[in-house]
Amino acid sequence: MPADDTVFSVLYDKFLFWSIIVGVLTFGWLFYAMARYRQNIVPDTTDVDHIVVGSFPVERHNTRIEVLFYVLPTLIVVWLVVLALSSNTAVWVIPDEDESFNMEVVGKQWFWEFNYNEELTWQDDPRETGIDVNWGQDLVVQFANSGATNISITMDGVSSDYGLDTGLGTLRLLSSIDRFTYSTVEVLDSSGEVLHTWQHIPVGHQLSTALGEHLVVPCDEEVVLSLFSLTSDYSELNSTYWGVQHSFWLPEWGVKEDLVPGLEGGTVMWFMADDPGTFDIRCAEYCGLDHSKMIGKVDVVSYFDEKTNQQILCDADTGVKKSDGVSS
Ligand SMILES: [Cu+2]
């Protein structure tokens, strides 16, 4: 089920609220009039100037009600326009580059590529897994009572495994983090199941749905995506074929934007996710034979904020946004 607190669902609720009020008033009036003026009701004969069908009751008209007929709907329509425009503004004003997480999305036939303009260090929520990985000067893994028995460290595709001393509860490896290497630490149990994931995505790294990879974005931060459509053999770009139009769609947050071939600056969209989790990516523009395969996933993760030295934990249910996480 899509997130229920997007600007669009809030706008929907507001429109529904005012529609119900208008509906109750108009249908109430309708049914009242049907009952009051139904057939076989004997007209009030003491009323000299009674209503004649087909003629406007000039003497009996009520100026206040007639003014209300015009003023009230006008006010409601103006109010709905204000609501709709303010939601539009909330969506179309792109957040400041310094205060948001900026990256590129490239659509090709028929997959998505995600280019990182900023580094991202994240891990699963330690409150849920009972495991805390912290990689600064040393790699420190705290795993007491979590059932973890092994860790697997993958750097640029090369993996190495280490056994964990379950009696100790902590592992410290004398190895400082390499900020320029795509690194993943997986903490596993004895059956090889991954209990906890920590990852560092360096600047310039690319993830691709063609390789089965997910887009990974920080929670609780404005994520600004610059969107480009390119051909699959972009390096040998010939001037006769510029690729096709795609549309990057994140149904969870109701945001969607076209990717336009040949548009140098690209197009821009942004969103902010409160809850961690894995959500759908779709292409919403028919883009050729394998359009239907142009699907993917986006992982919303708790990330490590270098500025405040804190892990940003996202949890809309408990209202916990930030906590003293690991320190590096
Ligand atoms: Cu497409």
Boltz pocket constraint, residues with backbone or C-beta under 6 A from the ligand:
constraints:
  - pocket:
      binder: B
      contacts: [[A, 107], [A, 108], [A, 245], [A, 246], [A, 247], [A, 283], [A, 284], [A, 285], [A, 286], [A, 287], [A, 291], [A, 294]]
      max_distance: 6.0
